[in-house]
Amino acid sequence: MSEGLTAVINAFPYVVEGSLVTVAVVAGAMSLGLIMGVPLAVGQIYGSAWTRRLVGFYVWFFRGVPLLVLLFLFYFGLFSFLNINLSAFTVAVIVLGLISAAYQSQIFRGAILSLPAGQLKAARALGMSDFKAVFFIILPQALRLSVPGWSNEYSIVLKDSAVTYALGVAEIMARTHFVATRTYQHLPLYIMAGLIYLLLTYAGTRSLRLIERRVRIPGYSR
């Protein structure tokens, strides 16, 4: 048995444990992005001029600064300056979530703008406030239409999570790099890591595709 195959077999359980950390990072970041992305999208469309400017600046900043710079900025800079002691895992979730919120807000914004403008006017004519109209009529439709874009965002966040090994997060890439530097079997080990990422990407996008079919709105999906 070749040394490369032996290294892969021995490292596989250890790296698979890292995939659980990766899934936790992605799930936390996507959840934070969803919680923040919806209000950001609503504020950018229905908010005041200052609200739209603030949201636009937020989106511009977090989409423009590289992920690695933001990880170091928050972990070694901002949180250290504020004397806030957070684990590398928590910082990774926060930073990825903030970035994902910027992208998800634009996904939700596009979905909201794709809906007929007359729906909000009709809700106002029935006596509903703008908040109730957006919350009960606009958002349920927009969130369903956002699932395809959300699926794409999942793939992006999953791949970006590999960069968090720079902070010491014990995810797939960190564990693979740890084993590779000790066994010198870089090629087979990184191929294994790539295959694990492919499987996680397929499983996530496949699940979201099933959700998309389940919540599809006839007449809006095509």
C-alpha positions in Angstrom: 0.0 0.0 0.0 1.4 3.4 -1.0 2.3 6.0 1.6 -0.2 8.4 0.2 -3.1 6.0 0.5 -2.0 5.0 4.0 -1.9 8.7 5.0 -5.4 9.2 3.6 -6.8 6.2 5.4 -5.3 7.2 8.7 -6.2 10.9 8.4 -9.8 10.3 7.1 -11.6 10.0 10.5 -9.7 13.0 11.8 -10.5 15.2 8.8 -14.2 14.0 8.8 -14.4 15.3 12.4 -13.3 18.7 10.9 -16.2 18.6 8.5 -18.6 18.8 11.5 -16.8 22.0 12.5 -17.1 23.3 8.9 -20.8 22.5 8.8 -21.3 24.3 12.1 -19.4 27.4 10.8 -21.5 27.5 7.6 -24.8 26.9 9.4 -24.0 29.7 11.9 -22.8 32.1 9.2 -25.8 31.4 6.9 -28.2 31.9 9.9 -26.6 35.1 10.9 -26.7 36.3 7.2 -30.4 35.4 7.0 -31.3 37.2 10.2 -29.4 40.4 9.1 -30.0 40.1 5.4 -33.8 40.4 5.5 -33.9 43.7 7.5 -31.1 45.1 5.3 -33.0 44.3 2.1 -36.2 45.8 3.5 -34.4 48.9 4.7 -32.7 49.4 1.3 -36.0 49.2 -0.5 -38.5 50.8 1.9 -36.3 52.7 4.3 -35.5 56.4 4.4 -32.7 58.0 2.3 -30.3 57.7 5.2 -31.2 54.1 5.8 -30.6 53.2 2.2 -27.2 55.0 2.3 -26.2 53.1 5.4 -27.2 49.7 4.0 -25.5 50.5 0.7 -22.3 51.4 2.6 -22.6 48.1 4.6 -23.0 46.1 1.5 -20.2 47.9 -0.3 -17.8 47.4 2.6 -18.3 43.7 3.3 -18.4 42.8 -0.3 -15.3 44.8 -1.1 -12.8 43.8 1.7 -11.2 40.3 1.3 -12.3 37.7 3.8 -8.9 37.1 5.2 -8.4 40.8 5.9 -11.8 40.9 7.8 -10.9 37.8 9.8 -7.6 39.3 11.0 -9.3 42.8 11.4 -11.9 41.4 13.8 -9.9 38.7 15.5 -6.6 40.5 16.1 -7.8 44.0 15.8 -11.4 45.1 16.7 -12.2 42.4 19.4 -8.7 42.7 20.8 -9.0 46.5 21.0 -12.3 46.2 22.7 -10.9 43.6 25.1 -13.6 41.1 23.9 -12.3 37.5 24.3 -14.0 35.3 21.6 -12.9 32.0 20.2 -11.6 31.7 16.7 -14.7 29.6 15.8 -17.0 32.4 17.1 -15.2 35.1 15.2 -15.2 33.0 12.0 -19.0 32.6 12.3 -19.5 36.3 12.9 -17.3 37.5 10.1 -18.7 35.0 7.6 -22.2 35.9 8.7 -21.6 39.6 8.3 -20.3 39.0 4.8 -23.1 36.7 3.9 -25.6 39.2 5.2 -24.3 41.7 2.6 -24.8 39.2 -0.2 -28.0 37.7 1.1 -29.5 41.2 1.4 -29.1 41.7 -2.3 -30.6 38.3 -3.0 -33.7 39.3 -1.0 -33.7 42.7 -2.5 -33.9 41.3 -6.0 -36.7 38.9 -4.9 -38.7 41.7 -3.4 -38.3 43.9 -6.4 -39.4 41.1 -8.7 -42.8 41.0 -7.0 -45.6 43.2 -8.5 -45.6 46.6 -6.9 -49.4 46.6 -6.8 -49.4 44.2 -3.9 -48.2 46.8 -1.5 -50.7 49.3 -2.8 -53.5 46.8 -2.4 -52.5 46.0 1.2 -52.5 49.8 2.0 -55.9 50.1 0.4 -57.2 47.3 2.7 -55.9 49.3 5.7 -52.8 47.4 6.5 -49.7 49.2 7.7 -46.5 49.1 5.6 -44.9 46.9 8.3 -47.7 44.3 8.2 -47.9 44.4 4.4 -44.1 43.7 4.1 -44.0 41.1 6.9 -47.1 39.1 6.0 -47.4 39.6 2.2 -44.1 40.6 0.6 -41.5 38.7 2.6 -43.2 35.2 2.5 -43.2 35.4 -1.3 -39.7 37.0 -1.5 -38.1 34.4 0.7 -39.5 31.6 -1.4 -38.1 33.2 -4.6 -34.7 33.7 -2.8 -34.1 29.9 -2.3 -32.1 29.5 -5.6 -29.9 32.4 -4.8 -29.6 31.2 -1.2 -28.4 27.9 -2.6 -25.6 29.6 -4.5 -24.7 31.6 -1.3 -24.4 28.3 0.6 -21.7 27.1 -1.8 -19.8 30.4 -1.5 -19.9 30.4 2.3 -18.8 26.7 2.4 -15.8 27.4 0.2 -14.9 30.6 2.1 -15.0 28.6 5.4 -11.7 27.0 4.3 -10.0 30.4 4.9 -10.9 30.3 8.6 -8.0 27.8 9.2 -5.8 30.9 9.3 -7.3 31.7 12.7 -6.9 28.2 13.9 -10.4 26.9 13.5 -10.1 23.1 13.4 -12.2 22.6 10.2 -11.4 20.5 7.2 -8.6 22.6 5.7 -6.8 23.1 9.1 -6.8 19.4 9.9 -5.8 18.4 6.4 -2.9 20.9 6.5 -1.9 19.7 9.9 -1.6 16.1 8.7 0.0 17.0 5.4 2.9 19.0 7.1 3.7 15.9 9.2 3.3 13.1 6.6 4.5 15.1 3.5 1.7 13.5 1.5 0.2 16.8 0.4 -1.3 15.7 -2.9 -3.5 12.8 -1.8 -4.6 14.5 1.4 -5.6 17.7 -0.3 -7.5 15.7 -2.9 -9.4 14.0 -0.1 -10.2 17.4 1.4 -11.4 18.6 -2.0 -13.7 15.6 -2.3 -15.2 16.2 1.1 -15.9 19.8 0.1 -17.6 18.6 -3.1 -19.8 16.1 -1.1 -20.8 18.9 1.3 -21.6 21.2 -1.5 -23.7 18.6 -3.3 -25.6 17.6 -0.2 -26.4 21.2 0.7 -27.4 22.4 -2.7 -29.4 19.2 -3.3 -31.3 19.8 0.0 -32.0 23.4 -0.9 -33.2 22.4 -4.4 -35.7 20.1 -2.7 -36.9 22.9 -0.5 -37.1 25.2 -3.6 -39.5 22.7 -5.3 -41.5 22.4 -2.2 -42.1 26.1 -1.6 -42.2 27.0 -5.3 -44.8 29.7 -6.2 -46.5 28.9 -9.5 -46.1 31.6 -12.0 -43.0 33.1 -10.4 -40.5 30.3 -10.7 -39.8 30.5 -14.4 
